[in-house]
Amino acid sequence: MGATTIVDPLRISVIGTGYLGATHAVCMAELGFEVIGVDVDPSKIEHLTAGEVPFFEPGLEELLRKNLESGRLSFTTSLADAAAGADVHFICVGTPQHPGSNSADMRYVDAAVSGLIAGGLRPGSLVVGKSTVPAGTAARLAAWLSEQAPGVELAWNPEFLREGFAVDDTLRPDRLVFGVAPDGTAEATLHRVYASVIDAGTPVVVVDYPTAELVKVAANAFLATKISFINAMAEVCEATGADVTHLSKAISYDTRIGGRFLHAGLGFGGGCLPKDIRAFQARATELGAGQAVAFLAEVDAINLRRRTRTVTLATELLGGDVTGKKVAVLGAAFKPNSDDIRDSPALAVADALRRAGATVAVYDPAAIPNARRTYPDLTYADNAVDAATGAHIVLHLTEWTEFRELDPNALTAIVAARTVIDGRNTLNPAQWRAAGWDYHALGRP
């Protein structure tokens, strides 16, 4: 991928080989380190060892195979091997929303640290957290390590990966954040790990533990707020007859605002933004600062309302009752260039219409296998044409390039009714209307 590799005697372990961990392990090997990836799931290890990435991420599988062949990268289910054989240990396990509450579930982070301690961490080694955690976690883990593994330091190095761009975001990040304790060697070690990345001009921000923990959730809270702001304006536009796409364009020229994440539509999903803003609120409340982030509850509510509005609009366009109607849903992943369906707005809408009595056919270029496992009652198509055949309404809910480039004339003869809802505001309204379609979009007249 054009990264500058180095030769450094530091050996690296990456605990957790999900989306974050697998990407980080491969990219650390690409930077020239000897890397061992660890996971408790033998199936993940088997796939990765065979050169197969068990999720969709452009460019990652090629780098995985390259670094397996070089001998720099290996995978195991043994935490003991990682503890004994590496100098720097990156914790990359998940912190999902805790069942029954908005707080983050820390069992996987704690298990990873416990396993490293039991495996015999060497004095002088460094444990580096990359998982998104509640403020106070790093201090707790540092105290635990100090007691159980004297001479082992802790640092926090939050990740800022965008699905679909994860390799580039790891090898060429827009910033590196090092959360370290004073008077330790962790900062110097992290500078060694990221030497080539830093030499390429990436800025480094060195902070304390709680600041490092807050950086990721603060960034996600801001992005979620910006997305929900323009979707709130879409609600107002629908009430006034205004066009949210023109509104967004007009305010984006203000350099204080900018146009990124100011695109109205079905809203955000995935494994980060929704659960992170909820966990942020939960932790702030525990710390007595809940009022400071109380606005995030409305950010979350606005986001979920976009899904409800899409279901309502589809029902209205189908005459007030979806029973027996066929609905074509284009998109299952929460965003394009990903097969991640966690908290997918597209699938939430599809399943709500199914439960209301519609027959729903879903097509997505990458996410169908995951969608089938989680939503087995939906119908799935092999392509957009099959999904749209006989449909009384077509819903565009994930903005894959394939869907944006669809020729509406090619669908005209196969649908039962030429009605489309552009849930992402990325189709060309004039093109679809010229082909005889009744075009609707969120926040547009």
C-alpha positions as CSV (number, residue, x, y, z in Angstrom):
1,M,0.0,0.0,0.0
2,G,3.0,2.3,-0.3
3,A,3.9,2.3,3.4
4,T,7.5,2.7,4.4
5,T,8.5,-0.5,6.2
6,I,11.1,-0.6,9.0
7,V,13.2,-3.3,10.6
8,D,12.8,-3.1,14.4
9,P,13.5,-5.9,17.0
10,L,10.3,-5.0,18.9
11,R,7.8,-7.9,18.6
12,I,4.1,-7.0,18.7
13,S,1.0,-9.0,19.7
14,V,-2.5,-7.9,18.8
15,I,-5.2,-9.3,21.1
16,G,-8.5,-9.7,19.3
17,T,-8.7,-10.2,15.6
18,G,-12.1,-8.7,14.8
19,Y,-12.3,-5.7,12.5
20,L,-9.9,-3.5,14.5
21,G,-7.5,-6.2,15.6
22,A,-7.1,-8.0,12.3
23,T,-6.5,-4.7,10.5
24,H,-4.0,-3.5,13.1
25,A,-2.1,-6.8,13.1
26,V,-1.8,-6.8,9.3
27,C,-0.7,-3.2,9.2
28,M,1.9,-3.5,11.9
29,A,3.4,-6.4,9.9
30,E,3.3,-4.2,6.8
31,L,5.3,-1.6,8.8
32,G,8.0,-4.3,9.3
33,F,7.3,-5.8,12.7
34,E,7.1,-9.4,13.7
35,V,3.4,-9.7,14.7
36,I,1.3,-12.4,16.4
37,G,-2.5,-12.0,16.4
38,V,-4.5,-13.7,19.1
39,D,-8.1,-14.6,19.4
40,V,-10.2,-17.0,21.4
41,D,-12.2,-17.9,18.3
42,P,-10.5,-20.7,16.5
43,S,-12.5,-20.1,13.4
44,K,-11.1,-16.6,13.0
45,I,-7.6,-17.8,13.5
46,E,-8.1,-20.6,11.0
47,H,-9.4,-18.1,8.4
48,L,-6.6,-15.5,9.0
49,T,-3.9,-18.1,8.9
50,A,-5.2,-19.3,5.6
51,G,-5.0,-15.8,4.3
52,E,-8.8,-15.1,4.4
53,V,-10.2,-12.0,6.0
54,P,-13.5,-13.0,7.7
55,F,-15.1,-9.6,6.9
56,F,-15.2,-7.2,3.9
57,E,-12.5,-4.5,3.9
58,P,-11.0,-3.3,0.7
59,G,-7.2,-4.0,0.3
60,L,-6.8,-5.9,3.6
61,E,-6.8,-9.5,2.3
62,E,-4.0,-8.7,-0.1
63,L,-1.9,-7.3,2.7
64,L,-2.7,-10.2,4.9
65,R,-1.4,-12.7,2.4
66,K,1.7,-10.7,1.6
67,N,2.7,-10.5,5.3
68,L,1.9,-14.2,6.0
69,E,4.2,-15.1,3.1
70,S,6.9,-12.8,4.5
71,G,6.8,-14.7,7.8
72,R,6.3,-11.5,9.8
73,L,2.7,-12.3,10.6
74,S,1.2,-15.3,12.4
75,F,-2.0,-16.0,14.4
76,T,-2.7,-18.1,17.5
77,T,-5.4,-18.9,20.1
78,S,-2.7,-18.8,22.9
79,L,-2.5,-15.7,25.0
80,A,0.5,-17.2,26.8
81,D,2.4,-17.3,23.5
82,A,1.7,-13.6,23.0
83,A,2.5,-12.7,26.6
84,A,5.9,-14.5,26.5
85,G,6.8,-13.7,22.9
86,A,6.1,-10.0,22.4
87,D,7.3,-6.7,23.7
88,V,4.2,-4.6,22.9
89,H,0.7,-5.9,23.3
90,F,-2.2,-4.1,21.6
91,I,-5.7,-4.7,23.1
92,C,-8.1,-4.6,20.2
93,V,-11.2,-6.5,21.6
94,G,-14.7,-5.3,21.4
95,T,-16.6,-3.1,23.9
96,P,-20.2,-3.7,22.9
97,Q,-23.2,-2.1,24.6
98,H,-23.9,-4.0,27.8
99,P,-27.1,-6.1,27.7
100,G,-29.8,-4.2,29.5
101,S,-28.1,-0.8,29.7
102,N,-26.3,1.8,27.7
103,S,-22.9,1.2,29.3
104,A,-20.0,-0.5,27.6
105,D,-19.4,-4.1,28.3
106,M,-15.8,-4.4,29.5
107,R,-15.6,-8.1,30.0
108,Y,-13.5,-8.7,26.8
109,V,-10.9,-6.0,27.7
110,D,-10.6,-7.3,31.2
111,A,-10.3,-10.9,29.9
112,A,-7.5,-9.8,27.5
113,V,-5.5,-8.1,30.3
114,S,-6.1,-11.0,32.7
115,G,-4.9,-13.5,30.1
116,L,-1.8,-11.6,29.4
117,I,-1.0,-11.4,33.1
118,A,-1.6,-15.1,33.5
119,G,0.6,-15.8,30.4
120,G,3.6,-14.2,32.0
121,L,4.1,-10.6,30.8
122,R,7.8,-9.7,30.8
123,P,9.0,-6.7,32.8
124,G,9.7,-3.9,30.5
125,S,6.9,-4.8,28.1
126,L,4.1,-2.4,27.2
127,V,0.3,-3.1,27.0
128,V,-1.5,-0.6,24.7
129,G,-5.2,-0.2,24.7
130,K,-6.9,0.6,21.4
131,S,-10.4,-0.4,22.3
132,T,-13.0,2.3,22.9
133,V,-13.5,2.3,26.7
134,P,-15.2,4.5,29.4
135,A,-13.0,7.1,31.1
136,G,-11.3,5.6,34.1
137,T,-10.6,2.3,32.5
138,A,-6.9,2.9,31.8
139,A,-6.2,4.0,35.3
140,R,-7.9,0.9,36.6
141,L,-6.0,-1.4,34.3
142,A,-2.7,0.4,35.0
143,A,-3.1,-0.2,38.7
144,W,-4.0,-3.9,38.0
145,L,-0.9,-4.3,36.0
146,S,1.3,-2.6,38.6
147,E,0.1,-5.1,41.2
148,Q,0.0,-8.3,39.1
149,A,2.8,-7.6,36.6
150,P,5.4,-5.3,38.0
151,G,7.5,-3.5,35.4
152,V,4.8,-3.6,32.7
153,E,3.5,-0.2,31.5
154,L,0.2,0.7,30.1
155,A,-0.6,3.2,27.3
156,W,-3.9,4.1,25.5
157,N,-3.8,4.6,21.8
158,P,-7.3,5.1,20.5
159,E,-8.3,4.0,17.0
160,F,-10.1,6.1,14.4
161,L,-10.8,3.6,11.7
162,R,-13.4,4.2,9.1
163,E,-14.9,1.0,7.7
164,G,-14.0,0.8,4.0
165,F,-10.8,2.8,4.6
166,A,-9.3,1.0,7.5
167,V,-5.9,0.1,5.9
168,D,-5.2,3.7,4.9
169,D,-6.4,5.0,8.2
170,T,-3.9,2.7,10.0
171,L,-0.9,3.3,7.7
172,R,-1.6,7.0,7.1
173,P,-3.8,8.2,10.0
174,D,-4.7,11.9,10.3
175,R,-3.4,11.9,13.9
176,L,-1.9,9.6,16.6
177,V,-3.0,9.9,20.2
178,F,-0.7,8.5,23.0
179,G,-2.3,8.4,26.4
180,V,0.6,7.7,28.8
181,A,1.5,7.9,32.5
182,P,4.2,10.5,33.4
183,D,7.8,9.5,33.8
184,G,7.4,6.2,31.9
185,T,8.9,4.8,28.7
186,A,5.6,4.2,27.0
187,E,5.8,7.3,24.8
188,A,9.2,6.4,23.5
189,T,8.1,2.9,22.7
190,L,5.1,4.1,20.8
191,H,7.3,6.5,18.9
192,R,9.4,3.4,17.9
193,V,6.2,1.5,16.8
194,Y,4.9,4.3,14.7
195,A,8.3,5.7,13.5
196,S,7.6,5.5,9.8
197,V,4.1,6.8,10.2
198,I,5.3,9.8,12.2
199,D,8.2,10.4,9.8
200,A,5.6,10.7,7.0
201,G,4.2,13.7,8.8
202,T,1.4,12.3,11.0
203,P,0.9,14.6,14.1
204,V,1.2,13.1,17.5
205,V,-0.8,14.2,20.5
206,V,0.6,13.0,23.9
207,V,-2.0,13.2,26.7
208,D,-2.9,11.6,30.0
209,Y,-5.1,8.5,30.3
210,P,-8.6,10.0,30.6
211,T,-8.0,12.4,27.8
212,A,-6.9,9.6,25.5
213,E,-10.1,7.6,26.5
214,L,-12.3,10.6,25.8
215,V,-10.8,11.5,22.4
216,K,-12.5,8.7,20.5
217,V,-15.9,9.1,22.1
218,A,-15.8,12.9,21.8
219,A,-15.0,12.6,18.1
220,N,-17.8,10.1,17.5
221,A,-20.2,12.2,19.6
222,F,-19.4,15.3,17.4
223,L,-19.8,13.4,14.2
224,A,-23.1,11.9,15.4
225,T,-24.3,15.3,16.4
226,K,-23.5,16.8,13.0
227,I,-25.3,14.0,11.2
228,S,-28.3,14.3,13.4
229,F,-28.3,18.1,13.1
230,I,-28.8,17.9,9.3
231,N,-31.4,15.2,9.7
232,A,-33.2,17.4,12.2
233,M,-33.2,20.1,9.5
234,A,-34.5,17.5,7.1
235,E,-37.5,17.1,9.5
236,V,-38.1,20.8,9.4
237,C,-37.7,20.8,5.6
238,E,-40.4,18.2,5.3
239,A,-42.7,20.4,7.3
240,T,-42.0,23.6,5.3
241,G,-41.5,22.2,1.8
242,A,-37.8,23.2,1.8
243,D,-35.0,21.1,0.2
244,V,-32.5,19.8,2.7
245,T,-29.8,19.1,0.1
246,H,-29.8,22.7,-1.0
247,L,-29.9,23.8,2.6
248,S,-26.9,21.6,3.4
249,K,-25.0,22.9,0.4
250,A,-25.6,26.5,1.3
251,I,-24.5,26.2,4.9
252,S,-21.5,24.0,4.1
253,Y,-19.8,27.0,2.4
254,D,-19.4,28.5,5.8
255,T,-15.8,27.5,6.7
256,R,-16.8,27.2,10.3
257,I,-19.3,24.5,9.4
258,G,-18.0,22.6,6.3
259,G,-19.8,20.0,4.3
260,R,-18.4,16.7,5.7
261,F,-21.0,14.6,7.7
262,L,-23.6,17.2,6.7
263,H,-25.5,14.9,4.4
264,A,-29.1,14.2,5.3
265,G,-30.6,10.7,4.9
266,L,-31.4,7.6,6.8
267,G,-28.9,8.3,9.5
268,F,-25.9,6.5,11.1
269,G,-25.5,2.9,12.3
270,G,-22.7,0.5,12.7
271,G,-20.8,-0.9,15.7
272,C,-19.3,2.5,16.9
273,L,-21.3,5.7,16.7
274,P,-24.6,4.4,18.3
275,K,-23.1,2.4,21.1
276,D,-20.3,4.9,21.8
277,I,-22.6,7.9,22.3
278,R,-24.8,5.8,24.6
279,A,-21.9,4.5,26.6
280,F,-20.5,8.1,26.8
281,Q,-23.8,9.3,28.3
282,A,-23.9,6.4,30.7
283,R,-20.3,7.0,31.9
284,A,-20.8,10.8,32.2
285,T,-23.9,10.2,34.3
286,E,-21.9,7.9,36.6
287,L,-19.3,10.6,37.0
288,G,-21.9,13.3,37.8
289,A,-21.5,15.0,34.4
290,G,-24.6,13.6,32.7
291,Q,-26.1,17.0,32.1
292,A,-23.1,18.0,30.0
293,V,-23.9,15.3,27.4
294,A,-27.7,15.1,27.8
295,F,-28.1,16.5,24.3
296,L,-26.7,13.1,22.9
297,A,-30.0,11.5,23.9
298,E,-31.8,13.7,21.3
299,V,-29.0,13.1,18.8
300,D,-29.7,9.4,19.2
301,A,-33.5,9.9,19.0
302,I,-33.2,12.0,15.8
303,N,-31.2,9.3,14.2
304,L,-33.7,6.6,15.1
305,R,-36.6,8.8,13.9
306,R,-35.2,8.8,10.4
307,R,-35.8,5.0,10.2
308,T,-39.4,5.4,11.5
309,R,-40.0,8.2,9.0
310,T,-38.8,6.0,6.1
311,V,-41.2,3.2,7.1
312,T,-44.0,5.7,7.4
313,L,-43.3,7.3,4.0
314,A,-43.1,3.9,2.4
315,T,-46.4,2.9,4.0
316,E,-48.1,6.2,2.8
317,L,-46.9,5.7,-0.7
318,L,-48.3,2.2,-0.7
319,G,-51.7,3.5,0.2
320,G,-51.5,3.2,3.9
321,D,-51.2,-0.6,4.1
322,V,-48.1,-2.6,3.1
323,T,-49.8,-6.0,3.5
324,G,-49.1,-8.2,0.5
325,K,-47.0,-5.5,-1.2
326,K,-43.5,-6.3,-2.4
327,V,-40.7,-3.9,-1.2
328,A,-37.3,-3.9,-2.8
329,V,-34.5,-2.7,-0.4
330,L,-31.2,-1.8,-2.0
331,G,-28.7,-2.1,0.8
332,A,-28.1,-4.1,4.0
333,A,-24.7,-2.9,5.3
334,F,-24.8,0.2,7.5
335,K,-22.5,1.9,5.0
336,P,-21.0,1.2,1.6
337,N,-17.7,-0.7,1.2
338,S,-18.5,-2.8,4.2
339,D,-20.4,-6.0,5.1
340,D,-21.1,-4.8,8.6
341,I,-24.8,-4.9,9.5
342,R,-24.5,-3.9,13.2
343,D,-27.3,-1.5,13.9
344,S,-27.9,-1.2,10.2
345,P,-30.6,1.4,9.4
346,A,-31.4,-0.3,6.1
347,L,-32.1,-3.6,7.7
348,A,-34.1,-2.0,10.5
349,V,-36.4,-0.4,7.9
350,A,-36.6,-3.6,5.9
351,D,-37.6,-5.7,9.0
352,A,-40.1,-3.1,10.2
353,L,-41.9,-3.3,6.8
354,R,-41.7,-7.1,6.9
355,R,-43.3,-7.2,10.3
356,A,-46.0,-4.9,9.0
357,G,-46.9,-7.4,6.4
358,A,-44.8,-6.6,3.3
359,T,-42.7,-9.0,1.3
360,V,-39.3,-7.5,1.5
361,A,-36.5,-8.4,-1.0
362,V,-33.0,-7.2,0.0
363,Y,-29.9,-6.9,-2.1
364,D,-26.5,-5.8,-1.0
365,P,-23.1,-6.3,-2.8
366,A,-21.3,-7.6,0.3
367,A,-23.5,-7.9,3.4
368,I,-26.1,-10.6,2.4
369,P,-24.4,-13.5,4.3
370,N,-24.4,-11.5,7.5
371,A,-27.9,-10.2,7.0
372,R,-29.2,-13.7,6.4
373,R,-27.9,-14.9,9.8
374,T,-29.4,-12.0,11.7
375,Y,-32.6,-11.4,9.7
376,P,-33.5,-14.9,8.4
377,D,-37.2,-13.9,7.8
378,L,-36.3,-11.4,5.1
379,T,-36.0,-12.4,1.4
380,Y,-32.7,-11.9,-0.3
381,A,-31.9,-11.3,-3.9
382,D,-28.7,-12.0,-5.9
383,N,-28.8,-8.6,-7.6
384,A,-30.7,-5.3,-7.8
385,V,-32.8,-6.4,-10.7
386,D,-34.0,-9.5,-9.0
387,A,-34.8,-7.5,-5.8
388,A,-36.8,-5.0,-7.8
389,T,-38.7,-7.5,-10.0
390,G,-42.4,-7.2,-9.1
391,A,-41.8,-4.5,-6.5
392,H,-44.4,-2.0,-5.6
393,I,-41.8,0.4,-4.2
394,V,-38.0,0.5,-4.3
395,L,-36.0,1.8,-1.2
396,H,-32.4,2.9,-1.7
397,L,-31.0,2.6,1.8
398,T,-27.2,2.0,1.5
399,E,-25.3,4.3,-0.9
400,W,-23.2,1.8,-2.8
401,T,-21.8,3.1,-6.1
402,E,-23.6,0.3,-7.8
403,F,-26.9,1.7,-6.7
404,R,-26.1,5.3,-7.5
405,E,-25.2,4.2,-11.0
406,L,-28.4,2.2,-11.6
407,D,-30.2,3.1,-14.8
408,P,-33.9,3.6,-13.7
409,N,-35.0,2.8,-17.3
410,A,-33.6,-0.8,-16.8
411,L,-36.0,-1.3,-13.8
412,T,-39.1,0.3,-15.4
413,A,-40.3,-2.9,-17.1
414,I,-39.8,-5.2,-14.2
415,V,-41.4,-3.3,-11.2
416,A,-45.1,-3.4,-10.3
417,A,-45.0,0.3,-9.7
418,R,-42.4,3.0,-10.4
419,T,-42.0,4.5,-6.9
420,V,-38.6,5.0,-5.3
421,I,-37.5,6.4,-1.9
422,D,-34.0,7.7,-1.9
423,G,-33.1,7.2,1.7
424,R,-29.5,8.4,1.2
425,N,-30.2,11.4,-1.1
426,T,-27.6,10.2,-3.6
427,L,-29.6,9.2,-6.6
428,N,-30.3,11.7,-9.4
429,P,-33.9,12.9,-9.0
430,A,-34.1,14.3,-12.6
431,Q,-32.9,11.1,-14.1
432,W,-35.4,8.9,-12.2
433,R,-38.3,11.3,-12.8
434,A,-37.4,11.5,-16.5
435,A,-37.7,7.7,-16.6
436,G,-41.2,7.9,-15.2
437,W,-40.5,7.2,-11.6
438,D,-42.3,8.8,-8.6
439,Y,-39.2,9.9,-6.7
440,H,-39.2,10.7,-3.0
441,A,-36.3,11.5,-0.6
442,L,-36.0,12.4,3.0
443,G,-36.0,16.2,3.6
444,R,-36.9,17.1,0.0
445,P,-40.2,18.3,-1.5
